[in-house]
Amino acid sequence: MSSFQEDGFGTNNNNNNNNNNNNNNNNDSDVNGVSNNMFSINDDLNRINNNNNNNNQTNPYYKSKTVFMKNSKDYLLLDFEEEGNDGGDDDSNNRNGRNSPAEINITHRRHAKRFTAKEKESMAHIESLDFCDVDNILLRKYVTQLKKRTKILKTFGKWAICTLIGIFVGIAVYCLKASVDKLQDLKFDSIEKYISSKSISFFIYLSFNLAYALISCGLVIFFGPLTSSSGLPEVKGYLNGIRIQKAFNLKTLIGKIASLIFSFSSCLVLGPEGPMFHIGSAIGSSISQFKSKTLGIHIKQLWFFQNDHDKRDFISCGAAAGIAAAFGAPIGGVLFALEEGSSFWSRQLTWRTFFSCLIATMVANFFLQGFGVSVHDYGVLTFGVSKNYLYSYWELVPFIVMGIVGGLLGALFVHLNVRLNYLRKKYLTSLSKLYRVGEVVAVVLLTSLLCFFIPLAFKCRPLADIVESSTGDVCDIVDDVETVQFFCDSTSFNPLASLTFTTSEQALKLLYSRDQGIFNEAVLIVFSIIYFILCVITSGLYVASGIFIPMMLIGAGWGRLFGLLVNRLFPVDASIYALVGSAAMMGGSLRMTISLVVIMVELTEGTQYLLPIIFVVMTSNNLRALARGQAHPLPGVPTVQANVATIRRRSDESHTHHLPRGGHCAQDHGDAH
């Protein structure tokens, strides 16, 4: 691969020996020809210089007599000077800065990062994907001779594969949800039998947490490191053109699901939504290719789907379906894949992806709830907020302040987590995997100690202090909010244990509840600080994990605290501030914007809160962008620069042409954005 190709240029070099008939072309065709005559630095540049010296050929748009390559710190310049400046003195003057009127500069900004020898060695096994068909006569002849029946069957086959992807992703979500519920019920039921003794209860609690976490870590060691963490960087790298070996094979898929089930069942501060993005991608890859090296299956009759272009589209469908089924948000899943994952998109892919998301959410809802209940929400998270309370316009001011707080906290989280993962990579990667297991044990021990003993420092509160909200709207979903007794008598509950000594879903229901008197300011402050620290430490452990639910919990904690403080001055509902705080925290720590807004609305069924969510997400995300951080970096995989190449004609500074990052692909012009 040439240096220009590595920097994002689309190269489609033409033979200069065929340029004799180009003098009749107009200027517009020559402008397009600039992108088709980009020269590689190694072979093509020397060949062009030799051709210019031997044949003295010309071009109507630019006449290249000599080609100069200037190496500077930031730019790589190729200067093409008009042939008409006779004599070496003119050439020397042009090289010294006195440019001719027809001079053209092709300027490409270099990568800001300089890779070290060790980083280059780690990237030696990385290969780019062939998303684009090479335009040639044989391909055009093949496409022309295709029968209409064959084209229809291929289109129908894509829709059938998308249906299968949605079905299997929905089944995977059900298996995850049901397994986690069984394991958590087993843990808390065992603790409840010995709740009279604090020491025995803690020993059982710690034993279950350690067992679940060690099984999850052991599965990662057995199935491979790609089953750890969220898998979002690997999927994003593949969808943007980087071939990552074993990222979507059957072994990685099974290991990811199994590791996530046990890690999410432990006390670790993590969530399943990020890994579901990877799980859905692996399902899309496995189903669409009709082959598996692990099982030794290869259906060669369906070879026309076994290419990088179609595989990329099916992986996008699976990734979106995974997010949709996990959150119960079909539209949000499509937007998440479009905004956060893929750089290649088309209108046809939008419809197929939305169909996969719809099938996945319906299948997950069917298995989780069945036909005998009223359908109101579905997915791994199942809760809604009140529909009979509306905010006032003056509350947009504190909402924007919350967006600023969320952006600052999100940037702080990203900074701390990136530094911690850098230390992990520096000191633990080269050591034995037993050190990674020891790290998991240490984090589980710390989490268990904090979640069990700190609530003991808070007094029990009578259940009579909870003021239940009255609802008169038939659209309101009434769901019982469960508090945790935790060594209190039958008429009391422990407010902090109700958040730390329970499942993530129940904790979010409590924070989003309209009932008043559940929490005071001290409880919410301690909870937010503890979960923020634990989330920084947990993200990056050698287990399958995500940060979506932890960010929602942290944001809901300090958001409800903010609502209680505002309520001292004006009568407001703190539950709305908890919802807005979740959106602000996720917007500050992730790169999601539109998809986050839609997911929050679909997840909580609160369409009337669309405006404040938009405000806080925009505010927090812009602050996060100023910090130039993201929560899912992919070390060791090259990324394409955001700055596109610029071709500028010196004689007319107002005409600037930009090359797309991925160049030009045959029959694929509409898929890049």
C-alpha positions in Angstrom: 0.0 0.0 0.0 1.4 3.4 -0.9 1.9 6.2 1.5 -0.9 8.2 0.0 -3.3 5.3 0.5 -2.3 5.0 4.1 -3.1 8.7 4.6 -6.6 8.4 3.2 -6.1 9.2 -0.5 -8.1 7.1 -3.0 -5.5 6.2 -5.7 -6.4 5.0 -9.1 -3.3 5.7 -11.1 -3.5 6.0 -14.9 -0.8 5.1 -17.3 0.9 8.3 -18.5 1.7 6.7 -21.8 -2.0 7.1 -22.7 -2.1 10.8 -22.2 -1.6 11.8 -25.8 -5.3 12.1 -26.5 -6.0 14.1 -23.4 -5.5 17.5 -25.0 -9.1 17.6 -26.2 -10.5 17.2 -22.7 -12.1 20.2 -21.0 -11.1 21.6 -17.6 -13.8 19.9 -15.7 -12.6 16.4 -16.7 -9.1 17.4 -15.9 -10.1 18.5 -12.4 -11.5 15.1 -11.8 -8.4 13.6 -13.3 -6.4 15.2 -10.5 -7.8 12.7 -8.0 -7.2 9.9 -10.5 -3.6 10.8 -11.0 -2.4 10.9 -7.4 1.1 9.6 -7.2 2.6 7.3 -4.7 5.9 8.4 -3.2 7.9 5.3 -3.9 7.5 4.0 -7.5 4.9 6.2 -9.2 6.8 9.4 -8.5 10.0 8.1 -10.1 8.1 6.7 -13.0 6.4 10.1 -13.6 9.7 12.0 -13.5 11.3 9.6 -16.0 8.3 9.9 -18.3 8.5 13.7 -18.1 12.1 13.7 -19.0 12.0 11.2 -21.8 8.6 11.9 -23.5 8.1 15.6 -22.5 4.4 15.0 -22.4 2.0 17.8 -21.3 -1.4 18.1 -19.6 -3.8 21.0 -20.4 -4.6 21.6 -16.7 -1.1 21.4 -15.4 2.2 20.8 -17.2 4.6 18.9 -15.1 8.2 19.3 -16.1 9.6 18.4 -12.7 8.1 17.1 -9.5 9.4 18.2 -6.1 8.6 16.6 -2.8 9.0 18.8 0.2 9.1 17.2 3.6 8.0 19.4 6.4 6.8 18.7 9.9 3.1 19.0 9.1 2.6 18.8 5.4 3.6 16.7 2.4 3.6 18.9 -0.7 3.8 17.9 -4.4 4.4 20.9 -6.7 3.5 20.6 -10.3 4.9 23.5 -12.3 3.8 24.7 -15.7 6.1 23.8 -18.6 6.8 27.1 -20.2 9.3 28.5 -17.7 12.3 27.6 -19.7 15.7 27.4 -18.1 16.9 26.1 -14.9 16.8 29.6 -13.3 13.1 29.7 -13.5 12.8 26.3 -11.9 15.1 27.3 -9.1 13.0 30.5 -8.6 9.8 28.5 -8.3 11.4 26.1 -5.9 12.4 29.1 -3.8 8.9 30.4 -3.5 8.3 32.4 -6.7 5.3 30.4 -8.0 4.1 30.4 -11.5 0.4 31.3 -12.1 -0.6 27.8 -13.1 1.2 26.0 -10.2 -0.9 23.4 -8.3 -0.2 22.2 -4.8 -1.5 18.9 -3.6 -1.4 19.3 0.2 -2.1 16.6 2.7 -1.8 17.1 6.4 0.3 14.5 8.1 -0.8 12.4 11.0 -0.3 14.4 14.2 0.9 11.2 16.0 4.3 9.8 15.2 4.3 6.0 15.8 7.1 4.5 17.7 8.9 1.3 16.6 7.0 -0.7 19.1 3.7 0.7 18.0 4.6 0.0 14.3 5.5 -3.6 15.3 2.1 -4.0 17.0 0.3 -2.8 13.9 2.3 -5.0 11.5 -0.5 -7.7 11.5 -3.2 -5.1 10.6 -4.7 -5.2 7.1 -7.2 -2.9 5.4 -10.5 -4.2 4.1 -11.6 -4.2 0.4 -14.8 -2.3 0.8 -14.6 -1.0 -2.8 -14.9 -3.1 -6.0 -12.1 -2.5 -8.4 -13.7 -0.9 -11.5 -12.7 -2.9 -14.6 -14.1 -4.2 -17.8 -14.8 -7.7 -16.5 -16.7 -6.3 -13.5 -18.8 -4.1 -15.7 -19.5 -7.0 -18.1 -20.5 -9.2 -15.2 -22.9 -6.6 -13.8 -24.4 -6.0 -17.2 -25.1 -9.6 -17.8 -26.7 -10.2 -14.5 -30.3 -11.3 -14.9 -33.1 -9.3 -13.2 -34.1 -12.5 -11.4 -30.7 -12.8 -9.9 -30.7 -9.2 -8.7 -34.1 -9.7 -7.1 -33.0 -12.9 -5.3 -29.9 -11.2 -4.0 -32.0 -8.3 -2.7 -34.4 -10.7 -1.1 -31.5 -12.6 0.4 -30.2 -9.5 2.1 -33.6 -8.9 3.7 -33.8 -12.5 4.8 -30.4 -12.3 6.4 -31.4 -9.1 8.2 -34.4 -10.9 9.6 -32.3 -13.8 10.9 -29.9 -11.3 12.5 -32.7 -9.6 14.3 -34.1 -12.9 15.5 -30.8 -14.2 16.9 -29.9 -10.9 18.5 -33.3 -10.8 20.3 -32.7 -14.4 21.5 -29.2 -13.4 22.7 -30.7 -10.5 24.7 -33.2 -12.8 26.3 -30.6 -15.3 27.2 -28.5 -12.5 28.8 -31.3 -11.0 30.7 -32.7 -14.4 32.0 -29.3 -15.7 33.0 -28.4 -12.5 34.8 -31.7 -12.5 36.7 -31.2 -16.1 37.8 -27.6 -15.6 39.0 -28.5 -12.4 40.9 -31.6 -14.0 42.5 -29.4 -16.9 43.6 -26.9 -14.5 45.2 -29.4 -12.3 47.0 -31.6 -15.2 48.1 -28.5 -16.9 49.7 -27.6 -13.7 51.5 -31.2 -13.2 52.8 -31.1 -16.5 54.6 -28.3 -15.3 56.8 -29.2 -11.6 56.9 -29.2 -11.7 60.7 -25.4 -11.9 60.8 -23.4 -9.2 59.1 -20.2 -11.1 58.9 -21.8 -14.2 57.3 -23.8 -12.1 54.9 -20.7 -10.2 53.7 -18.8 -13.5 53.3 -21.6 -14.9 51.1 -21.9 -11.6 49.2 -18.1 -11.5 48.6 -17.9 -15.2 47.7 -20.6 -14.9 45.0 -19.0 -11.7 43.6 -15.6 -13.3 43.4 -16.9 -16.5 41.9 -18.8 -14.6 39.2 -15.9 -12.3 38.4 -13.3 -15.0 38.3 -15.5 -17.1 35.9 -15.9 -14.1 33.7 -12.1 -13.4 33.7 -11.4 -17.0 33.1 -13.6 -17.1 30.1 -11.8 -14.1 28.7 -8.4 -15.9 29.2 -9.8 -19.0 27.5 -11.6 -17.4 24.6 -9.2 -14.6 23.9 -8.6 -10.9 24.9 -11.2 -9.7 22.3 -14.0 -10.9 24.6 -13.0 -8.4 27.3 -14.2 -4.8 27.7 -17.1 -3.5 25.5 -15.8 -4.4 22.0 -16.9 -1.0 20.6 -13.4 0.0 19.4 -13.0 -3.3 17.5 -16.3 -2.9 15.8 -15.7 0.7 14.9 -12.3 -0.1 13.6 -13.7 -2.9 11.3 -16.6 -0.8 10.1 -14.1 1.9 9.1 -11.9 -0.4 7.1 -9.5 -2.2 9.4 -9.4 -6.0 9.4 -9.2 -7.2 13.0 -8.5 -10.9 13.2 -10.9 -13.0 15.3 -13.0 -10.1 16.2 -16.3 -11.7 15.0 -15.7 -15.4 15.0 -17.9 -17.9 16.8 -15.4 -18.4 19.6 -15.3 -14.7 20.4 -19.1 -14.5 20.3 -19.6 -17.3 22.8 -16.9 -16.0 25.1 -18.3 -12.5 25.0 -21.9 -13.6 25.9 -20.7 -15.9 28.7 -18.2 -13.4 30.2 -20.8 -10.7 30.1 -23.4 -12.8 31.9 -21.1 -13.5 34.9 -19.5 -10.0 35.0 -22.8 -8.2 35.0 -24.1 -10.6 37.7 -21.3 -9.6 40.1 -21.0 -6.4 42.0 -18.8 -4.7 39.4 -19.9 -1.3 38.2 -20.5 -2.1 34.5 -23.3 -2.6 32.0 -24.2 -4.9 29.1 -25.1 -2.3 26.4 -21.6 -1.8 25.1 -20.8 -5.5 24.7 -24.2 -6.0 23.1 -22.9 -3.8 20.2 -20.1 -6.3 19.7 -22.3 -9.3 20.2 -24.8 -8.1 17.6 -21.9 -7.4 15.2 -20.5 -10.9 15.7 -24.0 -12.4 15.0 -24.4 -10.3 11.9 -21.0 -11.5 10.7 -21.5 -15.1 11.4 -25.0 -15.4 9.9 -24.3 -13.4 6.7 -21.1 -15.2 5.6 -22.5 -18.8 5.8 -19.2 -20.1 6.9 -17.3 -20.8 10.2 -13.8 -21.9 10.6 -14.6 -23.1 14.1 -17.4 -25.4 13.0 -15.8 -26.2 9.6 -18.9 -24.8 7.7 -18.7 -23.1 4.3 -21.7 -22.8 2.0 -20.0 -21.9 -1.3 -23.3 -21.6 -3.1 -23.9 -18.2 -1.3 -20.6 -16.8 -2.3 -22.0 -13.5 -3.5 -22.6 -12.4 0.1 -19.0 -13.4 1.1 -17.3 -10.2 0.5 -16.1 -7.3 2.6 -18.7 -4.8 1.3 -21.8 -7.0 2.2 -20.2 -8.2 5.4 -19.7 -4.7 6.5 -23.3 -3.9 6.0 -24.5 -6.9 7.9 -22.2 -6.2 10.7 -23.7 -2.7 10.9 -27.2 -4.3 11.0 -26.2 -6.6 13.8 -24.5 -3.9 15.8 -27.6 -1.6 15.6 -29.8 -4.5 16.5 -27.7 -5.3 19.6 -28.1 -1.7 20.9 -31.8 -1.6 20.0 -32.6 -4.8 21.8 -30.5 -3.9 24.9 -32.2 -0.5 25.3 -35.5 -1.3 23.7 -34.9 1.5 21.3 -35.1 0.5 17.6 -34.7 4.1 16.2 -31.9 4.8 18.6 -30.1 1.6 17.5 -30.1 2.7 13.9 -28.8 6.2 14.8 -26.2 4.8 17.1 -24.7 2.6 14.4 -24.8 5.5 11.9 -23.4 8.1 14.3 -20.9 6.1 16.4 -20.0 3.1 14.3 -20.0 3.2 10.5 -18.5 5.6 8.1 -20.1 3.9 5.1 -23.9 4.2 4.8 -26.6 4.2 2.3 -30.4 4.6 2.1 -30.9 0.8 1.5 -28.8 0.0 4.5 -30.8 2.3 6.7 -34.0 0.4 5.9 -32.5 -3.0 6.4 -30.8 -1.9 9.7 -34.1 -0.5 11.0 -35.9 -3.7 10.1 -33.2 -5.8 12.0 -33.6 -3.5 15.0 -37.4 -3.9 14.9 -37.2 -7.6 14.7 -34.6 -7.8 17.5 -36.7 -5.7 19.9 -39.9 -7.6 19.1 -38.2 -11.0 19.7 -36.6 -9.8 22.9 -40.0 -8.4 24.1 -41.8 -11.7 23.2 -39.4 -13.8 25.2 -39.1 -11.4 28.2 -42.8 -10.6 28.5 -44.8 -12.9 26.3 -48.2 -12.3 24.7 -50.1 -12.1 28.0 -49.0 -8.6 29.1 -49.4 -5.1 27.7 -46.4 -4.1 25.7 -45.0 -0.8 27.0 -41.2 -1.2 27.0 -38.7 -3.9 26.4 -35.0 -4.7 26.5 -32.5 -5.2 29.2 -33.7 -2.1 31.0 -37.5 -2.0 31.6 -38.8 1.2 33.2 -40.5 4.4 32.4 -40.9 7.9 34.0 -43.9 9.9 34.7 -45.9 11.3 31.8 -48.1 13.6 33.9 -45.4 16.1 35.0 -44.1 18.8 32.7 -41.2 21.1 33.3 -41.4 24.9 33.1 -39.4 26.9 30.6 -37.3 28.6 33.4 -36.0 25.1 34.3 -34.1 25.1 31.0 -31.5 27.3 32.8 -30.6 24.7 35.5 -30.8 22.0 32.8 -28.0 23.8 30.9 -26.0 24.1 34.1 -26.4 20.3 34.5 -25.1 19.9 30.9 -22.0 21.9 31.9 -21.5 19.7 35.0 -22.0 16.6 32.9 -19.5 17.7 30.4 -16.8 18.4 33.0 -17.4 15.1 34.9 -17.4 13.2 31.6 -14.1 14.8 30.5 -12.6 14.0 33.9 -13.8 10.4 33.7 -12.3 10.0 30.2 -9.0 11.5 31.3 -8.7 9.3 34.5 -9.7 6.2 32.6 -7.3 6.7 29.8 -4.4 7.3 32.2 -5.3 4.2 34.1 -5.6 2.1 31.0 -2.2 3.4 29.9 -0.7 2.2 33.1 -2.4 -1.2 32.7 -0.9 -1.5 29.2 2.5 -0.4 30.3 2.9 -2.6 33.4 0.4 -5.5 33.1 0.3 -6.4 29.4 3.8 -7.8 29.4 3.2 -9.8 32.6 1.4 -13.0 33.1 -2.4 -13.1 32.9 -2.4 -14.0 36.6 -1.7 -10.3 37.3 -4.9 -9.4 35.3 -6.8 -11.9 37.4 -5.4 -10.4 40.5 -6.5 -7.0 39.4 -10.1 -8.3 38.9 -10.0 -9.8 42.4 -8.8 -6.6 43.9 -11.5 -4.5 42.3 -14.2 -7.0 43.3 -12.9 -6.9 46.9 -12.9 -3.1 46.9 -16.4 -2.9 45.3 -17.8 -5.4 47.8 -16.4 -3.6 50.8 -17.7 -0.2 49.6 -21.2 -1.4 48.6 -21.7 -3.4 51.8 -20.1 -1.5 54.7 -20.6 2.1 53.7 -24.5 1.8 53.8 -24.1 0.6 57.4 -23.0 4.1 58.2 -26.4 5.5 57.2 -29.4 5.3 59.5 -32.5 3.4 58.5 -35.5 5.4 57.3 -39.1 4.5 58.0 -41.1 3.5 54.9 -43.8 5.9 56.1 -41.4 8.8 55.1 -41.8 7.9 51.4 -44.5 10.1 49.9 -45.9 8.2 46.9 -46.8 10.3 43.9 -50.4 10.3 42.8 -51.1 9.7 39.2 -54.2 10.6 37.3 -52.9 9.9 33.8 -54.0 6.7 32.2 -50.8 6.7 30.1 -48.6 6.6 33.3 -46.9 3.3 34.0 -47.2 2.5 37.6 -44.3 0.2 38.7 -43.6 -0.8 42.3 -40.3 0.7 43.6 -38.4 -1.8 45.7 -36.3 -0.5 48.6 -33.7 -2.7 50.4 -34.2 -3.5 54.1 -30.5 -4.3 54.8 -30.4 -5.0 58.5 -33.3 -2.7 59.2 -36.6 -3.7 60.7 -39.6 -4.6 58.6 -40.9 -1.0 58.7 -37.7 0.7 57.6 -35.2 0.6 54.7 -31.6 1.6 54.1 -31.4 4.4 51.5 -27.9 3.9 50.3 -28.1 0.1 50.3 -31.2 0.5 48.1 -28.8 1.8 45.4 -25.6 -0.3 46.0 -27.0 -3.6 47.3 -29.4 -4.3 44.4 -29.4 -4.6 40.7 -28.7 -1.7 38.3 -32.2 -1.8 37.0 -33.7 -1.4 40.4 -31.3 1.4 41.3 -32.3 3.3 38.2 -36.0 2.8 39.0 -35.5 4.3 42.4 -33.5 7.3 41.1 -36.1 8.0 38.4 -39.1 7.4 40.8 -41.4 10.3 41.4 -41.8 9.2 45.0 -40.4 11.7 47.5 -38.5 11.2 50.7 -36.5 8.2 49.5 -33.1 9.9 49.4 -31.5 12.9 51.1 -28.5 14.9 49.8 -25.9 13.0 51.8 -26.9 9.7 50.3 -26.8 10.9 46.8 -23.4 12.6 47.2 -21.8 9.5 48.6 -23.4 7.2 46.0 -22.3 9.4 43.1 -18.7 9.6 44.3 -18.4 5.9 45.0 -19.8 4.9 41.7 -17.7 7.4 39.8 -14.5 6.1 41.3 -15.5 2.4 40.9 -16.5 3.1 37.2 -13.1 4.6 36.5 -11.4 1.6 38.0 -13.7 -1.1 36.5 -13.7 0.2 32.9 -10.8 -1.7 31.3 -10.8 -4.8 33.5 -10.2 -8.2 31.9 -13.9 -9.0 31.8 -16.7 -8.1 29.3 -18.1 -4.8 30.4 -19.7 -1.5 29.2 -20.1 1.9 30.7 -23.6 2.9 29.6 -25.5 1.9 32.7 -22.8 3.1 35.1 -22.9 6.5 33.4 -26.7 6.6 33.7 -26.5 5.7 37.4 -23.8 8.3 38.2 -25.7 11.0 36.2 -29.0 10.1 37.8 -27.4 10.3 41.3 -26.0 13.8 41.0 -28.9 14.8 38.8 -31.5 14.0 41.5 -29.2 15.7 44.0 -29.3 18.8 41.9 -33.1 18.5 41.7 -33.3 18.4 45.5 -31.2 21.5 45.8 -33.4 23.4 43.3 -36.5 22.1 45.1 -35.4 24.1 48.2 -35.9 27.3 46.2 -38.7 26.3 43.7 -41.1 23.4 43.6 -39.7 20.9 41.1 -39.7 17.2 40.6 -36.3 15.7 41.3 -36.9 12.7 39.2 -36.8 14.8 36.0 -33.4 16.1 37.0 -32.2 12.5 37.5 -33.2 11.7 33.9 -31.5 14.9 32.6 -28.4 14.1 34.7 -28.1 10.7 33.1 -28.3 12.3 29.6 -25.7 14.9 30.6 -23.3 12.3 32.0 -23.6 10.0 28.9 -23.2 13.0 26.6 -20.1 14.1 28.5 -18.3 10.7 28.5 -19.4 9.4 25.1 -19.4 10.8 21.5 -23.1 10.1 21.1 -25.4 13.1 20.4 -28.6 12.5 18.3 -28.6 8.7 19.0 -28.3 9.4 22.8 -31.3 11.7 22.7 -33.4 9.2 20.9 -32.3 6.3 23.1 -33.1 8.3 26.3 -36.5 9.2 25.0 -37.3 5.6 23.9 -35.8 4.1 27.0 -37.8 6.2 29.5 -40.9 6.8 27.3 -40.7 10.5 28.1 -41.2 12.3 24.9 -42.1 15.5 26.7 -38.5 15.8 28.0 -37.0 15.8 24.5 -36.1 19.5 24.6 -34.1 19.5 27.9 -32.3 16.3 26.9 -31.3 17.9 23.7 -30.0 21.0 25.5 -27.9 19.0 28.1 -26.5 16.6 25.5 -25.4 19.4 23.2 -23.8 21.2 26.1 -22.0 18.3 27.7 -20.9 16.8 24.4 -19.3 20.1 23.3 -17.4 20.4 26.5 -16.2 16.8 26.1 -15.1 17.7 22.6 -13.0 20.6 23.9 -11.2 18.0 26.1 -10.5 15.9 23.0 -11.2 12.7 24.7 -13.3 9.6 24.1 -14.2 6.7 26.3 -13.5 4.0 23.7 -10.0 4.5 22.3 -8.5 1.8 20.1 -4.7 1.6 20.7 -2.6 0.0 18.0 -5.1 0.5 15.2 -4.4 3.3 12.7 -7.2 5.8 12.3 -8.0 8.1 9.4 -7.5 11.8 10.0 -10.6 14.0 10.1 -8.9 16.6 7.8 -9.4 15.7 4.2 -6.8 16.4 1.5 -7.0 19.7 -0.2 -6.1 20.4 -3.8 -5.6 24.1 -4.4 -4.8 25.9 -7.6 -2.5 28.8 -6.9 -3.8 30.9 -9.8 -7.3 30.8 -8.4 -7.3 30.6 -4.6 -11.1 30.6 -4.4 -11.4 27.2 -6.1 -10.6 24.5 -3.6 -11.4 20.8 -4.2 -11.6 18.3 -1.4 -10.9 14.6 -1.7 -13.1 12.2 0.3 -11.3 10.2 2.9 -12.0 6.9 1.3 -11.4 7.8 -2.3 -13.7 6.6 -5.1 -15.2 3.1 -5.3 -16.8 1.4 -8.2 -20.6 1.2 -7.7 -20.2 2.3 -4.1 -20.4 6.1 -4.3 -23.5 6.4 -2.3 -22.3 4.4 0.7 -19.7 6.8 2.0 -20.5 9.8 4.1 
